[in-house]
């Protein structure tokens, strides 16, 4: 889809062709169309379950007509329409996101004041669901963080992404919120987001958890990662979490939560609250 949008921005007209085939043939039909030069193929809803309707777009009329001519068996109907400014279209429809009961994220160009005067509003440009709070794992993490008094606490956000959860902790009066990332290209984005929201320093760390000295402890550790990424970090998390500290874990499939619960039982983490949204399980635990 990204290729399609890129090409469409270079033209003032979209040249479209809509066709149909037997449903069981659609996979091979799509392959043949891509081989013929189609960059984007949109599968459409069809009232007849035995048929699949589809549409492709191009900015070149001759290209569209040439592809249509090659496949008369798909009964293509051609049309055209003015090209859409996708960037403006997307920006016009961007809205603030309610991440948790007291956390909102708004795009930089959208003015927004929540009804709740105690709500926290962060300004982030929507680039990914994981980064803006719309994803179920991020919203669950933020909801579980609501149950923690962050005043004067130190926080570690493992795999901080855009820094949304670390900034949330800072806005909730954490003394320090450190985020880790293994992608060096993420650090400038994180720094930009913190600056945009009034923080002088993101405190982001490039590297793994062994970057911290042995005597470093955090009052709260947040980790929104799938289990295959979380699992090698268990010993480091246990060592970095202060006695009585909170561990908020998300990004776990509900069907796999027992692995995490067994680990908590072994290391002495007591679950205080669990959230299930969609297929994802999240929990807030405390080190005994």
C-alpha positions, 0 to 999 in steps of 0.5 A, a space after each residue: 500500500 505504501 508504494 501505491 500511495 507514493 505513486 499516486 502523489 505524483 499524478 493528478 488522476 487515478 486510473 482505476 479498473 475493477 474486475 472479478 473472478 471465481 473466489 477460489 481463483 483469486 490467489 492466482 489471479 492476484 499473482 498474475 496481475 502483480 506479474 503484469 505490473 499492478 502495484 496495489 490490488 484491493 479486494 472488495 466486498 462482494 454479495 456473491 460468495 462464489 465471486 471475488 471482486 477487486 480493483 487496481 489503481 495506477 497514475 498511468 492511463 496507458 498502463 491501466 488499459 494495457 493490463 485490462 487488455 491482457 485479462 479480458 476474462 476478469 470483466 474489468 470496468 474502467 474509471 478514473 477520479 481526481 487523485 487524493 492528497 493522502 497526507 492532507 486526508 490523513 491529517 484532517 482525520 487524525 484525532 486525539 487518542 484516549 490511551 487510558 483513563 487519564 492519558 491522551 495523545 494528540 497529533 501536534 496539529 490538533 488542539 485538544 483539551 480533555 474534560 478531565 482537568 487531571 488528565 495528561 495530554 502528550 503531543 505525538 505525531 501518529 506514526 505507528 499504533 505502538 507509538 501513539 497508544 492505540 495498540 491494546 498492549 500500550 493502552 493496557 500498560 498505561 492503564 496499569 500504570 495508573 495504579 502506581 504513585 510515581 511521585 519521586 520514583 525512578 522508572 525504567 521503560 524497556 524498549 521505550 519506542 516513542 517514549 510515550 510511557 516514560 513521558 507518562 511516568 514523568 508527567 505523573 511526577 516520577 523523579 527519573 524515567 529512563 527508556 532503553 532502545 536497541 535501534 540507534 535511529 529511534 533515539 533522535 525521534 525519542 529526543 524530539 518527542 520529549 522536547 516537544 512535550 516540555 522535557 529537557 532530556 529524554 534520558 534514553 539509553 542505547 543498548 541492552 540492560 547490561 548497560 546499567 551498573 550492578 548497584 542500579 535499582 528502579 522503583 518501577 519497570 515497564 516492559 511492553 514486549 512479546 514473550 520471545 523478546 522478554 524472556 532473555 531479560 528476566 534475570 536483568 529485570 529481577 536484578 534491576 527492580 528494587 525491593 517492593 518495586 512494581 513491574 508492569 508487563 504487556 505484549 503477552 498473548 493471553 494463551 501464554 500468560 501462564 509462562 509469565 505467572 510461573 516466572 512471577 511465582 519463582 522470583 517472588 513477584 505478586 500480581 496486583 492487577 491483570 488486563 485482557 484486551 483482544 488476544 493480549 494479556 498485561 499485568 502489574 506485579 510487585 516484588 515481595 
